[in-house]
Amino acid sequence: MKKTLDFDPILRQIGDALGSAISLEEGVAESMRIINAALPYFSWVGVYWLDDQNNELYLGPYIGARTEHTRIKIGRGVCGTAVAENANQLIEDVRQLDNYIACNLDVRSEIVVLIRDHQGRIIGQIDADGHEVGAFDEKDEAFLEKVAGLISSAAET
């Protein structure tokens, strides 16, 4: 079913939310709500912002189960690995990872897409969990890359 999803209406809603928000955090929070409502296989979705000075990510707006992972060191877990490797992460089964940081015992798959500024520097990332093995695919990654671009544009205005 999800393979035939049309992401364009969701992207328009996110663009509108970011464009009309009073603050970036409010716009990102609404964007996460939109994703969660439109794509139920995204059981948790949020943004981590990069704190270069402390070599860590800190949790921004998210929708889903509460997490104690509000700060993640670069190189640790899927989120920290994405920054360390300067690459998105598409993990079919988190139980196969040695450095996985378990947020919730129901999580089986994870996707992390980097948010970059106009110069290509990482400023954050979109992180999503799924309760099924293989919940995410390349279409989800392409969709989240577009969302990341919208967030980046909003951050620069």
N, C-alpha and C positions, 0 to 999 in steps of 0.2 A: 504494500500500500504506500509506504513512504517514498518509494522510488519514483512514483508518478506525481509527487507533490509539486505544486507551483509555488516557488518561494517568492515570486515577484510581489504579490499583494502584502506579504509579511515584510518585505524590504521597504515597500512604500509606507507601511504603518510605522516602521522603525525610523525611517527618514523624517516622517512628520513629527514623531515623538521627540526626536533629537532636535529638530528645527524649532519646535515650539516650547521646549523646556526652559524653565527659568535658569537652571544650572546644568552643567554636564552630568553631575551625579544623578540628578532627577531624570534627565533624558536617558541615561544608561539604565537606571532602575526600571523605567517604563519599557525600555527595549527588552530587558530580560523578562519582564512580565508578558510581553507580546510573544516572545519566543516560546516561553513555557506554555502559554495558553494555546498557541497554534500548533505546537509540536509536542504532543504528550510523551513521546519517547525520550525527550529531554527531561529527565527526572530532577535534575539540578542544573542550573545554568547561572553563571555569574562572571564577573570581571575581577581579575587581579591586576593591580597597577604595579609597575616596576619602580622600586626605590633603589637607584644605582648606588647611592652613598652607603647604604647598609647591605648591599648585595642580597636583596630579598624582594619578594613580592608581597604586597599587602592586599587584603580582601576589600573589594569595592562592593557595589550593589549585586545582589544575587537573589534567586528564587529557588526554594527547595528546602530540604532539611537543614537545620542548623549545623554549622561546622565549627570545630575548635581550631581549624587550620586557617587562622586569620593572617599569619605570616609564614612564608615558605622561603627557605634559603635557595638561592640559585644552585641548580644541580641536583636538588632533592625532589623526588617524586616526579610525576608526569609534568606538572606545571614548571618546576624548577629546571627540569631537563629541557623543556622547550626553549627556555631562554639560554641555557648553557650551550645548546646545540644550534641556536638561532634557526629553529625549524619547528613547524607545526607538529603535533603529535596526534596520531590516530591509533588508539589502542583498542584492539578487538576484545581482548580478555585481560583485565587488570591483574587477574590471579597469576598470570604468566610473568609478571614483572618482579624483579628482586627489590627494586627501590620504591615500590608503590606505597603511597601514604593513604591508608584506608580512612575515608571520611564516613563511610556508611557501609555496613556489611552487605547491603543489597546491590551495591554498585558492581557492575560486571564489565562495563566499557567506558572509555573516556576519550574525549577529543579536546585538544587545546589548540587554539588558533591565535597567533601573535597579532597584536595591534601595533602598527608602526606609524611614526610621524611622516611628514612629507619628505624627509631626508632618508627614510628607511630605518631609522633607529627604533628599537623596541621601546614602547611606552607602557605596554600592558599586554593582557591576553584575555580571550574569552575561553572559559573552561566549562565543559558540560559533561555530565555523567548520565549513563543509561543503566537500567536494571537488567538489560538483556545483553548477552554476548553478541558482539557485532552490531550494536544498535546504530552506529554511525558509519557513514561511508564517504566517498570522495565528493558526492553531491552535498552532503552536510558541510564538509570542509569548504567547498566553494561558496556555499551560502554564508557561512560564518566569516569567510574572508571578506565578503561584501559588507557584512555587518561591521567588521573591524574597520573597514574603510570609512563607513559612515561615522563611526565613533571617533576615528582619527580626525576626520574633517570637522566634527563638532568640537573636538578638543582644541583645535587650532583657531577657532573663531572667538 
